[in-house]
Amino acid sequence: MKIAVFNGSPRKANTAAMVQAFCEGAQAAGHEVETYHVGKMKIEGCHGCEYCHTKGEGKCVLKDDLEKILPAYKEADMIVFASPIYYFTMTAQIEAAIQRVYCIGKPLKAQKAALLLSSASPGVFDASVAQFKAYCGFTKIEEAGIITAYGDENQSDEKLNEIREFAKAL
Ligand SMILES: Cc1cc2nc3c(=O)[nH]c(=O)nc-3n(C[C@H](O)[C@H](O)[C@H](O)COP(=O)(O)O)c2cc1C
């Protein structure tokens, strides 16, 4: 499978470690994985102008780093969202990207999706999990899995192995 991973963290730390473990497992199983560090990109929030659905024929009127991720989003067989929890949701950067793909509607090829979340505390994942499940329902993409890590689980061998094994089994 062609897998596109979108990492919403603005830094290279806990979420990046989860993404790295995912990539190792998926590549070991023969999948082609590309990671996009959305948290470090400049992607503005959607203006809601509907240009994409009127004159734009699927193109967004805003010209920014969304263009770097759209081809992968369109072409991937599997999509992975990875993010730290910021105030009970994923980061503003990845939320902006998710909302901006409104311009193309549903991904064209993806059959599966997964969610990787990192936080400091337990019990903070509900909103992002609900969003992910709603996204999968809307796009008719199979939920392949949700893996969360909080506190000391972050970057622990046990958690990173869990992610590697999950990705190997895809
Ligand atoms: C702005 C901000 C908001 C955060 N909000 C939460 C939160 O609501 N709940 C929580 O458990 N951790 C919260 N955290 C902690 C991060 O989720 C946690 O440190 C995570 O592992 C960071 O991932 P990263 O290393 O990939 O950036 C927050 C951190 C920041 C910087």
PDBQT file of the ligand as one rigid body, heavy atoms in Angstrom, charges set to zero:
ROOT
HETATM    1  C1  LIG A 201      -0.242  24.165  23.629  1.00  0.00    +0.000 C 
HETATM    2  C2  LIG A 201      -0.223  22.817  24.275  1.00  0.00    +0.000 A 
HETATM    3  C3  LIG A 201      -1.409  22.280  24.740  1.00  0.00    +0.000 A 
HETATM    4  C4  LIG A 201      -1.427  21.009  25.336  1.00  0.00    +0.000 A 
HETATM    5  N1  LIG A 201      -2.612  20.507  25.773  1.00  0.00    +0.000 NA
HETATM    6  C5  LIG A 201      -2.634  19.293  26.346  1.00  0.00    +0.000 A 
HETATM    7  C6  LIG A 201      -3.866  18.742  26.825  1.00  0.00    +0.000 A 
HETATM    8  O1  LIG A 201      -4.939  19.329  26.706  1.00  0.00    +0.000 OA
HETATM    9  N2  LIG A 201      -3.835  17.532  27.434  1.00  0.00    +0.000 N 
HETATM   10  C7  LIG A 201      -2.655  16.827  27.583  1.00  0.00    +0.000 A 
HETATM   11  O2  LIG A 201      -2.687  15.751  28.146  1.00  0.00    +0.000 OA
HETATM   12  N3  LIG A 201      -1.488  17.303  27.097  1.00  0.00    +0.000 NA
HETATM   13  C8  LIG A 201      -1.450  18.527  26.494  1.00  0.00    +0.000 A 
HETATM   14  N4  LIG A 201      -0.256  19.026  26.026  1.00  0.00    +0.000 N 
HETATM   15  C9  LIG A 201       0.953  18.180  26.091  1.00  0.00    +0.000 C 
HETATM   16  C10 LIG A 201       1.252  17.456  24.766  1.00  0.00    +0.000 C 
HETATM   17  O3  LIG A 201       0.102  16.838  24.226  1.00  0.00    +0.000 OA
HETATM   18  C11 LIG A 201       2.314  16.369  24.999  1.00  0.00    +0.000 C 
HETATM   19  O4  LIG A 201       3.468  16.921  25.579  1.00  0.00    +0.000 OA
HETATM   20  C12 LIG A 201       2.668  15.634  23.717  1.00  0.00    +0.000 C 
HETATM   21  O5  LIG A 201       3.390  14.464  24.046  1.00  0.00    +0.000 OA
HETATM   22  C13 LIG A 201       3.538  16.498  22.809  1.00  0.00    +0.000 C 
HETATM   23  O6  LIG A 201       3.820  15.810  21.610  1.00  0.00    +0.000 OA
HETATM   24  P1  LIG A 201       5.086  16.237  20.692  1.00  0.00    +0.000 P 
HETATM   25  O7  LIG A 201       6.306  15.862  21.490  1.00  0.00    +0.000 OA
HETATM   26  O8  LIG A 201       4.923  15.462  19.449  1.00  0.00    +0.000 OA
HETATM   27  O9  LIG A 201       4.969  17.709  20.481  1.00  0.00    +0.000 OA
HETATM   28  C14 LIG A 201      -0.223  20.275  25.450  1.00  0.00    +0.000 A 
HETATM   29  C15 LIG A 201       0.996  20.834  24.986  1.00  0.00    +0.000 A 
HETATM   30  C16 LIG A 201       0.997  22.083  24.404  1.00  0.00    +0.000 A 
HETATM   31  C17 LIG A 201       2.295  22.655  23.881  1.00  0.00    +0.000 C 
ENDROOT
TORSDOF 0
